[in-house]
């Protein structure tokens, strides 16, 4: 390369994801108490 000023540019693709429990409702269990229901979901951020 010849002497001079050069600029280096890079593009990095990055994403992240994880599981979480989303609240879907509640109900009563067989002991007369309340039960909360959750559904495991995956989210991805870019």
mmCIF entry with sequence, helices, sheets and N, C-alpha, C, O atoms, coordinates in Angstrom:
data_MODEL
# 
_entry.id   MODEL 
# 
_entity.id                         1 
_entity.type                       polymer 
_entity.pdbx_number_of_molecules   1 
# 
_entity_poly.entity_id                      1 
_entity_poly.type                           'polypeptide(L)' 
_entity_poly.nstd_linkage                   no 
_entity_poly.nstd_monomer                   no 
_entity_poly.pdbx_seq_one_letter_code       
;(UNK)(UNK)(UNK)(UNK)(UNK)(UNK)(UNK)(UNK)(UNK)(UNK)(UNK)(UNK)(UNK)(UNK)(UNK)(UNK)
(UNK)(UNK)(UNK)(UNK)(UNK)(UNK)(UNK)(UNK)(UNK)(UNK)(UNK)(UNK)(UNK)(UNK)(UNK)(UNK)
(UNK)(UNK)(UNK)(UNK)(UNK)(UNK)(UNK)(UNK)(UNK)(UNK)(UNK)(UNK)(UNK)(UNK)
;
_entity_poly.pdbx_seq_one_letter_code_can   XXXXXXXXXXXXXXXXXXXXXXXXXXXXXXXXXXXXXXXXXXXXXX 
_entity_poly.pdbx_strand_id                 A 
# 
loop_
_entity_poly_seq.entity_id 
_entity_poly_seq.num 
_entity_poly_seq.mon_id 
_entity_poly_seq.hetero 
1 1  UNK n 
1 2  UNK n 
1 3  UNK n 
1 4  UNK n 
1 5  UNK n 
1 6  UNK n 
1 7  UNK n 
1 8  UNK n 
1 9  UNK n 
1 10 UNK n 
1 11 UNK n 
1 12 UNK n 
1 13 UNK n 
1 14 UNK n 
1 15 UNK n 
1 16 UNK n 
1 17 UNK n 
1 18 UNK n 
1 19 UNK n 
1 20 UNK n 
1 21 UNK n 
1 22 UNK n 
1 23 UNK n 
1 24 UNK n 
1 25 UNK n 
1 26 UNK n 
1 27 UNK n 
1 28 UNK n 
1 29 UNK n 
1 30 UNK n 
1 31 UNK n 
1 32 UNK n 
1 33 UNK n 
1 34 UNK n 
1 35 UNK n 
1 36 UNK n 
1 37 UNK n 
1 38 UNK n 
1 39 UNK n 
1 40 UNK n 
1 41 UNK n 
1 42 UNK n 
1 43 UNK n 
1 44 UNK n 
1 45 UNK n 
1 46 UNK n 
# 
_struct_asym.id          A 
_struct_asym.entity_id   1 
# 
_struct_sheet.id               AA1 
_struct_sheet.type             ? 
_struct_sheet.number_strands   2 
_struct_sheet.details          ? 
# 
_struct_sheet_order.sheet_id     AA1 
_struct_sheet_order.range_id_1   1 
_struct_sheet_order.range_id_2   2 
_struct_sheet_order.offset       ? 
_struct_sheet_order.sense        anti-parallel 
# 
loop_
_struct_sheet_range.sheet_id 
_struct_sheet_range.id 
_struct_sheet_range.beg_label_comp_id 
_struct_sheet_range.beg_label_asym_id 
_struct_sheet_range.beg_label_seq_id 
_struct_sheet_range.pdbx_beg_PDB_ins_code 
_struct_sheet_range.end_label_comp_id 
_struct_sheet_range.end_label_asym_id 
_struct_sheet_range.end_label_seq_id 
_struct_sheet_range.pdbx_end_PDB_ins_code 
_struct_sheet_range.beg_auth_comp_id 
_struct_sheet_range.beg_auth_asym_id 
_struct_sheet_range.beg_auth_seq_id 
_struct_sheet_range.end_auth_comp_id 
_struct_sheet_range.end_auth_asym_id 
_struct_sheet_range.end_auth_seq_id 
AA1 1 UNK A 16 ? UNK A 28 ? UNK A 16 UNK A 28 
AA1 2 UNK A 34 ? UNK A 45 ? UNK A 34 UNK A 45 
# 
loop_
_atom_site.group_PDB 
_atom_site.id 
_atom_site.type_symbol 
_atom_site.label_atom_id 
_atom_site.label_alt_id 
_atom_site.label_comp_id 
_atom_site.label_asym_id 
_atom_site.label_entity_id 
_atom_site.label_seq_id 
_atom_site.pdbx_PDB_ins_code 
_atom_site.Cartn_x 
_atom_site.Cartn_y 
_atom_site.Cartn_z 
_atom_site.occupancy 
_atom_site.B_iso_or_equiv 
_atom_site.pdbx_formal_charge 
_atom_site.auth_seq_id 
_atom_site.auth_comp_id 
_atom_site.auth_asym_id 
_atom_site.auth_atom_id 
_atom_site.pdbx_PDB_model_num 
ATOM 1   N N  . UNK A 1 1  ? 0.847   -1.180  0.000  1.00 0.00 ? 1  UNK A N  1 
ATOM 2   C CA . UNK A 1 1  ? 0.000   0.000   0.000  1.00 0.00 ? 1  UNK A CA 1 
ATOM 3   C C  . UNK A 1 1  ? 0.886   1.235   0.000  1.00 0.00 ? 1  UNK A C  1 
ATOM 4   O O  . UNK A 1 1  ? 1.965   1.261   0.593  1.00 0.00 ? 1  UNK A O  1 
ATOM 5   N N  . UNK A 1 2  ? 0.410   2.217   -0.662 1.00 0.00 ? 2  UNK A N  1 
ATOM 6   C CA . UNK A 1 2  ? 1.137   3.474   -0.717 1.00 0.00 ? 2  UNK A CA 1 
ATOM 7   C C  . UNK A 1 2  ? 0.950   4.225   0.603  1.00 0.00 ? 2  UNK A C  1 
ATOM 8   O O  . UNK A 1 2  ? -0.069  4.044   1.268  1.00 0.00 ? 2  UNK A O  1 
ATOM 9   N N  . UNK A 1 3  ? 1.892   5.047   0.986  1.00 0.00 ? 3  UNK A N  1 
ATOM 10  C CA . UNK A 1 3  ? 1.728   5.862   2.188  1.00 0.00 ? 3  UNK A CA 1 
ATOM 11  C C  . UNK A 1 3  ? 0.540   6.802   2.035  1.00 0.00 ? 3  UNK A C  1 
ATOM 12  O O  . UNK A 1 3  ? 0.267   7.302   0.944  1.00 0.00 ? 3  UNK A O  1 
ATOM 13  N N  . UNK A 1 4  ? -0.154  7.033   3.127  1.00 0.00 ? 4  UNK A N  1 
ATOM 14  C CA . UNK A 1 4  ? -1.305  7.927   3.107  1.00 0.00 ? 4  UNK A CA 1 
ATOM 15  C C  . UNK A 1 4  ? -2.276  7.567   4.207  1.00 0.00 ? 4  UNK A C  1 
ATOM 16  O O  . UNK A 1 4  ? -2.010  6.689   5.028  1.00 0.00 ? 4  UNK A O  1 
ATOM 17  N N  . UNK A 1 5  ? -3.395  8.246   4.216  1.00 0.00 ? 5  UNK A N  1 
ATOM 18  C CA . UNK A 1 5  ? -4.431  7.982   5.222  1.00 0.00 ? 5  UNK A CA 1 
ATOM 19  C C  . UNK A 1 5  ? -5.458  7.024   4.646  1.00 0.00 ? 5  UNK A C  1 
ATOM 20  O O  . UNK A 1 5  ? -5.953  7.201   3.533  1.00 0.00 ? 5  UNK A O  1 
ATOM 21  N N  . UNK A 1 6  ? -5.758  6.023   5.421  1.00 0.00 ? 6  UNK A N  1 
ATOM 22  C CA . UNK A 1 6  ? -6.742  5.034   5.028  1.00 0.00 ? 6  UNK A CA 1 
ATOM 23  C C  . UNK A 1 6  ? -7.754  4.875   6.152  1.00 0.00 ? 6  UNK A C  1 
ATOM 24  O O  . UNK A 1 6  ? -7.408  4.997   7.327  1.00 0.00 ? 6  UNK A O  1 
ATOM 25  N N  . UNK A 1 7  ? -8.987  4.608   5.798  1.00 0.00 ? 7  UNK A N  1 
ATOM 26  C CA . UNK A 1 7  ? -10.052 4.373   6.778  1.00 0.00 ? 7  UNK A CA 1 
ATOM 27  C C  . UNK A 1 7  ? -10.562 2.960   6.605  1.00 0.00 ? 7  UNK A C  1 
ATOM 28  O O  . UNK A 1 7  ? -10.860 2.513   5.497  1.00 0.00 ? 7  UNK A O  1 
ATOM 29  N N  . UNK A 1 8  ? -10.656 2.274   7.717  1.00 0.00 ? 8  UNK A N  1 
ATOM 30  C CA . UNK A 1 8  ? -11.148 0.898   7.708  1.00 0.00 ? 8  UNK A CA 1 
ATOM 31  C C  . UNK A 1 8  ? -12.573 0.895   8.234  1.00 0.00 ? 8  UNK A C  1 
ATOM 32  O O  . UNK A 1 8  ? -12.853 1.448   9.298  1.00 0.00 ? 8  UNK A O  1 
ATOM 33  N N  . UNK A 1 9  ? -13.466 0.274   7.489  1.00 0.00 ? 9  UNK A N  1 
ATOM 34  C CA . UNK A 1 9  ? -14.865 0.201   7.895  1.00 0.00 ? 9  UNK A CA 1 
ATOM 35  C C  . UNK A 1 9  ? -15.271 -1.261  7.946  1.00 0.00 ? 9  UNK A C  1 
ATOM 36  O O  . UNK A 1 9  ? -14.940 -2.043  7.056  1.00 0.00 ? 9  UNK A O  1 
ATOM 37  N N  . UNK A 1 10 ? -16.000 -1.622  9.010  1.00 0.00 ? 10 UNK A N  1 
ATOM 38  C CA . UNK A 1 10 ? -16.480 -2.994  9.158  1.00 0.00 ? 10 UNK A CA 1 
ATOM 39  C C  . UNK A 1 10 ? -17.948 -2.973  9.548  1.00 0.00 ? 10 UNK A C  1 
ATOM 40  O O  . UNK A 1 10 ? -18.393 -2.088  10.279 1.00 0.00 ? 10 UNK A O  1 
ATOM 41  N N  . UNK A 1 11 ? -18.688 -3.944  9.061  1.00 0.00 ? 11 UNK A N  1 
ATOM 42  C CA . UNK A 1 11 ? -20.097 -4.098  9.403  1.00 0.00 ? 11 UNK A CA 1 
ATOM 43  C C  . UNK A 1 11 ? -20.228 -5.405  10.168 1.00 0.00 ? 11 UNK A C  1 
ATOM 44  O O  . UNK A 1 11 ? -19.883 -6.471  9.659  1.00 0.00 ? 11 UNK A O  1 
ATOM 45  N N  . UNK A 1 12 ? -20.723 -5.316  11.381 1.00 0.00 ? 12 UNK A N  1 
ATOM 46  C CA . UNK A 1 12 ? -20.874 -6.499  12.217 1.00 0.00 ? 12 UNK A CA 1 
ATOM 47  C C  . UNK A 1 12 ? -22.357 -6.788  12.405 1.00 0.00 ? 12 UNK A C  1 
ATOM 48  O O  . UNK A 1 12 ? -23.098 -5.960  12.935 1.00 0.00 ? 12 UNK A O  1 
ATOM 49  N N  . UNK A 1 13 ? -22.775 -7.949  11.974 1.00 0.00 ? 13 UNK A N  1 
ATOM 50  C CA . UNK A 1 13 ? -24.155 -8.365  12.206 1.00 0.00 ? 13 UNK A CA 1 
ATOM 51  C C  . UNK A 1 13 ? -24.241 -8.961  13.607 1.00 0.00 ? 13 UNK A C  1 
ATOM 52  O O  . UNK A 1 13 ? -23.510 -9.895  13.936 1.00 0.00 ? 13 UNK A O  1 
ATOM 53  N N  . UNK A 1 14 ? -25.125 -8.424  14.420 1.00 0.00 ? 14 UNK A N  1 
ATOM 54  C CA . UNK A 1 14 ? -25.240 -8.876  15.798 1.00 0.00 ? 14 UNK A CA 1 
ATOM 55  C C  . UNK A 1 14 ? -26.712 -8.969  16.159 1.00 0.00 ? 14 UNK A C  1 
ATOM 56  O O  . UNK A 1 14 ? -27.500 -8.071  15.862 1.00 0.00 ? 14 UNK A O  1 
ATOM 57  N N  . UNK A 1 15 ? -27.059 -10.039 16.787 1.00 0.00 ? 15 UNK A N  1 
ATOM 58  C CA . UNK A 1 15 ? -28.421 -10.185 17.287 1.00 0.00 ? 15 UNK A CA 1 
ATOM 59  C C  . UNK A 1 15 ? -28.371 -10.984 18.575 1.00 0.00 ? 15 UNK A C  1 
ATOM 60  O O  . UNK A 1 15 ? -27.404 -11.694 18.856 1.00 0.00 ? 15 UNK A O  1 
ATOM 61  N N  . UNK A 1 16 ? -29.418 -10.853 19.337 1.00 0.00 ? 16 UNK A N  1 
ATOM 62  C CA . UNK A 1 16 ? -29.486 -11.524 20.624 1.00 0.00 ? 16 UNK A CA 1 
ATOM 63  C C  . UNK A 1 16 ? -30.900 -12.046 20.821 1.00 0.00 ? 16 UNK A C  1 
ATOM 64  O O  . UNK A 1 16 ? -31.863 -11.476 20.310 1.00 0.00 ? 16 UNK A O  1 
ATOM 65  N N  . UNK A 1 17 ? -31.009 -13.118 21.555 1.00 0.00 ? 17 UNK A N  1 
ATOM 66  C CA . UNK A 1 17 ? -32.322 -13.669 21.825 1.00 0.00 ? 17 UNK A CA 1 
ATOM 67  C C  . UNK A 1 17 ? -32.326 -14.390 23.158 1.00 0.00 ? 17 UNK A C  1 
ATOM 68  O O  . UNK A 1 17 ? -31.280 -14.764 23.689 1.00 0.00 ? 17 UNK A O  1 
ATOM 69  N N  . UNK A 1 18 ? -33.511 -14.575 23.681 1.00 0.00 ? 18 UNK A N  1 
ATOM 70  C CA . UNK A 1 18 ? -33.645 -15.258 24.969 1.00 0.00 ? 18 UNK A CA 1 
ATOM 71  C C  . UNK A 1 18 ? -35.085 -15.732 25.125 1.00 0.00 ? 18 UNK A C  1 
ATOM 72  O O  . UNK A 1 18 ? -35.977 -15.312 24.388 1.00 0.00 ? 18 UNK A O  1 
ATOM 73  N N  . UNK A 1 19 ? -35.291 -16.602 26.084 1.00 0.00 ? 19 UNK A N  1 
ATOM 74  C CA . UNK A 1 19 ? -36.635 -17.074 26.413 1.00 0.00 ? 19 UNK A CA 1 
ATOM 75  C C  . UNK A 1 19 ? -37.170 -16.306 27.608 1.00 0.00 ? 19 UNK A C  1 
ATOM 76  O O  . UNK A 1 19 ? -36.408 -15.894 28.483 1.00 0.00 ? 19 UNK A O  1 
ATOM 77  N N  . UNK A 1 20 ? -38.470 -16.116 27.642 1.00 0.00 ? 20 UNK A N  1 
ATOM 78  C CA . UNK A 1 20 ? -39.123 -15.513 28.802 1.00 0.00 ? 20 UNK A CA 1 
ATOM 79  C C  . UNK A 1 20 ? -40.495 -16.154 28.978 1.00 0.00 ? 20 UNK A C  1 
ATOM 80  O O  . UNK A 1 20 ? -41.031 -16.757 28.048 1.00 0.00 ? 20 UNK A O  1 
ATOM 81  N N  . UNK A 1 21 ? -41.048 -16.022 30.153 1.00 0.00 ? 21 UNK A N  1 
ATOM 82  C CA . UNK A 1 21 ? -42.366 -16.585 30.449 1.00 0.00 ? 21 UNK A CA 1 
ATOM 83  C C  . UNK A 1 21 ? -43.414 -15.480 30.362 1.00 0.00 ? 21 UNK A C  1 
ATOM 84  O O  . UNK A 1 21 ? -43.415 -14.545 31.163 1.00 0.00 ? 21 UNK A O  1 
ATOM 85  N N  . UNK A 1 22 ? -44.309 -15.598 29.374 1.00 0.00 ? 22 UNK A N  1 
ATOM 86  C CA . UNK A 1 22 ? -45.366 -14.611 29.175 1.00 0.00 ? 22 UNK A CA 1 
ATOM 87  C C  . UNK A 1 22 ? -46.602 -15.048 29.940 1.00 0.00 ? 22 UNK A C  1 
ATOM 88  O O  . UNK A 1 22 ? -47.045 -16.190 29.815 1.00 0.00 ? 22 UNK A O  1 
ATOM 89  N N  . UNK A 1 23 ? -47.157 -14.145 30.729 1.00 0.00 ? 23 UNK A N  1 
ATOM 90  C CA . UNK A 1 23 ? -48.368 -14.425 31.500 1.00 0.00 ? 23 UNK A CA 1 
ATOM 91  C C  . UNK A 1 23 ? -49.542 -14.608 30.549 1.00 0.00 ? 23 UNK A C  1 
ATOM 92  O O  . UNK A 1 23 ? -49.785 -13.751 29.699 1.00 0.00 ? 23 UNK A O  1 
ATOM 93  N N  . UNK A 1 24 ? -50.277 -15.718 30.677 1.00 0.00 ? 24 UNK A N  1 
ATOM 94  C CA . UNK A 1 24 ? -51.405 -15.985 29.779 1.00 0.00 ? 24 UNK A CA 1 
ATOM 95  C C  . UNK A 1 24 ? -52.749 -16.021 30.496 1.00 0.00 ? 24 UNK A C  1 
ATOM 96  O O  . UNK A 1 24 ? -53.788 -16.074 29.838 1.00 0.00 ? 24 UNK A O  1 
ATOM 97  N N  . UNK A 1 25 ? -52.756 -15.995 31.812 1.00 0.00 ? 25 UNK A N  1 
ATOM 98  C CA . UNK A 1 25 ? -54.025 -15.988 32.525 1.00 0.00 ? 25 UNK A CA 1 
ATOM 99  C C  . UNK A 1 25 ? -53.914 -16.655 33.873 1.00 0.00 ? 25 UNK A C  1 
ATOM 100 O O  . UNK A 1 25 ? -52.831 -17.044 34.310 1.00 0.00 ? 25 UNK A O  1 
ATOM 101 N N  . UNK A 1 26 ? -55.053 -16.780 34.523 1.00 0.00 ? 26 UNK A N  1 
ATOM 102 C CA . UNK A 1 26 ? -55.080 -17.420 35.840 1.00 0.00 ? 26 UNK A CA 1 
ATOM 103 C C  . UNK A 1 26 ? -56.340 -18.256 35.971 1.00 0.00 ? 26 UNK A C  1 
ATOM 104 O O  . UNK A 1 26 ? -57.277 -18.136 35.181 1.00 0.00 ? 26 UNK A O  1 
ATOM 105 N N  . UNK A 1 27 ? -56.339 -19.095 36.974 1.00 0.00 ? 27 UNK A N  1 
ATOM 106 C CA . UNK A 1 27 ? -57.489 -19.950 37.231 1.00 0.00 ? 27 UNK A CA 1 
ATOM 107 C C  . UNK A 1 27 ? -57.415 -20.480 38.646 1.00 0.00 ? 27 UNK A C  1 
ATOM 108 O O  . UNK A 1 27 ? -56.585 -20.038 39.440 1.00 0.00 ? 27 UNK A O  1 
ATOM 109 N N  . UNK A 1 28 ? -58.282 -21.424 38.962 1.00 0.00 ? 28 UNK A N  1 
ATOM 110 C CA . UNK A 1 28 ? -58.314 -22.018 40.298 1.00 0.00 ? 28 UNK A CA 1 
ATOM 111 C C  . UNK A 1 28 ? -57.820 -23.449 40.226 1.00 0.00 ? 28 UNK A C  1 
ATOM 112 O O  . UNK A 1 28 ? -58.157 -24.187 39.300 1.00 0.00 ? 28 UNK A O  1 
ATOM 113 N N  . UNK A 1 29 ? -57.028 -23.835 41.200 1.00 0.00 ? 29 UNK A N  1 
ATOM 114 C CA . UNK A 1 29 ? -56.543 -25.205 41.235 1.00 0.00 ? 29 UNK A CA 1 
ATOM 115 C C  . UNK A 1 29 ? -57.479 -26.080 42.055 1.00 0.00 ? 29 UNK A C  1 
ATOM 116 O O  . UNK A 1 29 ? -58.467 -25.588 42.600 1.00 0.00 ? 29 UNK A O  1 
ATOM 117 N N  . UNK A 1 30 ? -57.184 -27.350 42.145 1.00 0.00 ? 30 UNK A N  1 
ATOM 118 C CA . UNK A 1 30 ? -58.070 -28.296 42.826 1.00 0.00 ? 30 UNK A CA 1 
ATOM 119 C C  . UNK A 1 30 ? -58.069 -28.118 44.350 1.00 0.00 ? 30 UNK A C  1 
ATOM 120 O O  . UNK A 1 30 ? -58.879 -28.739 45.037 1.00 0.00 ? 30 UNK A O  1 
ATOM 121 N N  . UNK A 1 31 ? -57.187 -27.292 44.881 1.00 0.00 ? 31 UNK A N  1 
ATOM 122 C CA . UNK A 1 31 ? -57.139 -27.036 46.328 1.00 0.00 ? 31 UNK A CA 1 
ATOM 123 C C  . UNK A 1 31 ? -57.878 -25.761 46.711 1.00 0.00 ? 31 UNK A C  1 
ATOM 124 O O  . UNK A 1 31 ? -57.882 -25.374 47.880 1.00 0.00 ? 31 UNK A O  1 
ATOM 125 N N  . UNK A 1 32 ? -58.507 -25.102 45.730 1.00 0.00 ? 32 UNK A N  1 
ATOM 126 C CA . UNK A 1 32 ? -59.271 -23.889 46.012 1.00 0.00 ? 32 UNK A CA 1 
ATOM 127 C C  . UNK A 1 32 ? -58.446 -22.620 45.929 1.00 0.00 ? 32 UNK A C  1 
ATOM 128 O O  . UNK A 1 32 ? -58.962 -21.532 46.182 1.00 0.00 ? 32 UNK A O  1 
ATOM 129 N N  . UNK A 1 33 ? -57.197 -22.737 45.588 1.00 0.00 ? 33 UNK A N  1 
ATOM 130 C CA . UNK A 1 33 ? -56.330 -21.562 45.462 1.00 0.00 ? 33 UNK A CA 1 
ATOM 131 C C  . UNK A 1 33 ? -56.182 -21.130 44.016 1.00 0.00 ? 33 UNK A C  1 
ATOM 132 O O  . UNK A 1 33 ? -56.626 -21.813 43.093 1.00 0.00 ? 33 UNK A O  1 
ATOM 133 N N  . UNK A 1 34 ? -55.561 -20.004 43.842 1.00 0.00 ? 34 UNK A N  1 
ATOM 134 C CA . UNK A 1 34 ? -55.348 -19.478 42.501 1.00 0.00 ? 34 UNK A CA 1 
ATOM 135 C C  . UNK A 1 34 ? -54.069 -20.004 41.873 1.00 0.00 ? 34 UNK A C  1 
ATOM 136 O O  . UNK A 1 34 ? -53.093 -20.295 42.565 1.00 0.00 ? 34 UNK A O  1 
ATOM 137 N N  . UNK A 1 35 ? -54.089 -20.120 40.557 1.00 0.00 ? 35 UNK A N  1 
ATOM 138 C CA . UNK A 1 35 ? -52.928 -20.562 39.798 1.00 0.00 ? 35 UNK A CA 1 
ATOM 139 C C  . UNK A 1 35 ? -52.726 -19.619 38.625 1.00 0.00 ? 35 UNK A C  1 
ATOM 140 O O  . UNK A 1 35 ? -53.672 -19.313 37.899 1.00 0.00 ? 35 UNK A O  1 
ATOM 141 N N  . UNK A 1 36 ? -51.503 -19.158 38.437 1.00 0.00 ? 36 UNK A N  1 
ATOM 142 C CA . UNK A 1 36 ? -51.166 -18.325 37.286 1.00 0.00 ? 36 UNK A CA 1 
ATOM 143 C C  . UNK A 1 36 ? -50.560 -19.214 36.208 1.00 0.00 ? 36 UNK A C  1 
ATOM 144 O O  . UNK A 1 36 ? -49.806 -20.141 36.502 1.00 0.00 ? 36 UNK A O  1 
ATOM 145 N N  . UNK A 1 37 ? -50.904 -18.916 34.952 1.00 0.00 ? 37 UNK A N  1 
ATOM 146 C CA . UNK A 1 37 ? -50.403 -19.695 33.829 1.00 0.00 ? 37 UNK A CA 1 
ATOM 147 C C  . UNK A 1 37 ? -49.490 -18.835 32.973 1.00 0.00 ? 37 UNK A C  1 
ATOM 148 O O  . UNK A 1 37 ? -49.773 -17.667 32.705 1.00 0.00 ? 37 UNK A O  1 
ATOM 149 N N  . UNK A 1 38 ? -48.385 -19.445 32.549 1.00 0.00 ? 38 UNK A N  1 
ATOM 150 C CA . UNK A 1 38 ? -47.400 -18.759 31.727 1.00 0.00 ? 38 UNK A CA 1 
ATOM 151 C C  . UNK A 1 38 ? -47.061 -19.622 30.525 1.00 0.00 ? 38 UNK A C  1 
ATOM 152 O O  . UNK A 1 38 ? -47.152 -20.849 30.574 1.00 0.00 ? 38 UNK A O  1 
ATOM 153 N N  . UNK A 1 39 ? -46.671 -18.963 29.450 1.00 0.00 ? 39 UNK A N  1 
ATOM 154 C CA . UNK A 1 39 ? -46.243 -19.678 28.256 1.00 0.00 ? 39 UNK A CA 1 
ATOM 155 C C  . UNK A 1 39 ? -44.835 -19.216 27.908 1.00 0.00 ? 39 UNK A C  1 
ATOM 156 O O  . UNK A 1 39 ? -44.576 -18.014 27.835 1.00 0.00 ? 39 UNK A O  1 
ATOM 157 N N  . UNK A 1 40 ? -43.932 -20.156 27.695 1.00 0.00 ? 40 UNK A N  1 
ATOM 158 C CA . UNK A 1 40 ? -42.540 -19.825 27.376 1.00 0.00 ? 40 UNK A CA 1 
ATOM 159 C C  . UNK A 1 40 ? -42.464 -19.386 25.928 1.00 0.00 ? 40 UNK A C  1 
ATOM 160 O O  . UNK A 1 40 ? -42.937 -20.080 25.027 1.00 0.00 ? 40 UNK A O  1 
ATOM 161 N N  . UNK A 1 41 ? -41.854 -18.206 25.713 1.00 0.00 ? 41 UNK A N  1 
ATOM 162 C CA . UNK A 1 41 ? -41.711 -17.662 24.348 1.00 0.00 ? 41 UNK A CA 1 
ATOM 163 C C  . UNK A 1 41 ? -40.273 -17.227 24.130 1.00 0.00 ? 41 UNK A C  1 
ATOM 164 O O  . UNK A 1 41 ? -39.518 -17.002 25.076 1.00 0.00 ? 41 UNK A O  1 
ATOM 165 N N  . UNK A 1 42 ? -39.920 -17.117 22.874 1.00 0.00 ? 42 UNK A N  1 
ATOM 166 C CA . UNK A 1 42 ? -38.572 -16.708 22.484 1.00 0.00 ? 42 UNK A CA 1 
ATOM 167 C C  . UNK A 1 42 ? -38.661 -15.355 21.804 1.00 0.00 ? 42 UNK A C  1 
ATOM 168 O O  . UNK A 1 42 ? -39.534 -15.133 20.966 1.00 0.00 ? 42 UNK A O  1 
ATOM 169 N N  . UNK A 1 43 ? -37.766 -14.456 22.160 1.00 0.00 ? 43 UNK A N  1 
ATOM 170 C CA . UNK A 1 43 ? -37.718 -13.188 21.457 1.00 0.00 ? 43 UNK A CA 1 
ATOM 171 C C  . UNK A 1 43 ? -36.306 -12.986 20.920 1.00 0.00 ? 43 UNK A C  1 
ATOM 172 O O  . UNK A 1 43 ? -35.329 -13.500 21.465 1.00 0.00 ? 43 UNK A O  1 
ATOM 173 N N  . UNK A 1 44 ? -36.230 -12.227 19.844 1.00 0.00 ? 44 UNK A N  1 
ATOM 174 C CA . UNK A 1 44 ? -34.942 -11.972 19.204 1.00 0.00 ? 44 UNK A CA 1 
ATOM 175 C C  . UNK A 1 44 ? -34.841 -10.473 18.949 1.00 0.00 ? 44 UNK A C  1 
ATOM 176 O O  . UNK A 1 44 ? -35.746 -9.873  18.368 1.00 0.00 ? 44 UNK A O  1 
ATOM 177 N N  . UNK A 1 45 ? -33.751 -9.877  19.380 1.00 0.00 ? 45 UNK A N  1 
ATOM 178 C CA . UNK A 1 45 ? -33.525 -8.462  19.117 1.00 0.00 ? 45 UNK A CA 1 
ATOM 179 C C  . UNK A 1 45 ? -32.417 -8.326  18.088 1.00 0.00 ? 45 UNK A C  1 
ATOM 180 O O  . UNK A 1 45 ? -31.460 -9.100  18.080 1.00 0.00 ? 45 UNK A O  1 
ATOM 181 N N  . UNK A 1 46 ? -32.555 -7.355  17.243 1.00 0.00 ? 46 UNK A N  1 
ATOM 182 C CA . UNK A 1 46 ? -31.547 -7.148  16.188 1.00 0.00 ? 46 UNK A CA 1 
ATOM 183 C C  . UNK A 1 46 ? -30.915 -5.797  16.340 1.00 0.00 ? 46 UNK A C  1 
ATOM 184 O O  . UNK A 1 46 ? -30.043 -5.431  15.552 1.00 0.00 ? 46 UNK A O  1 
# 
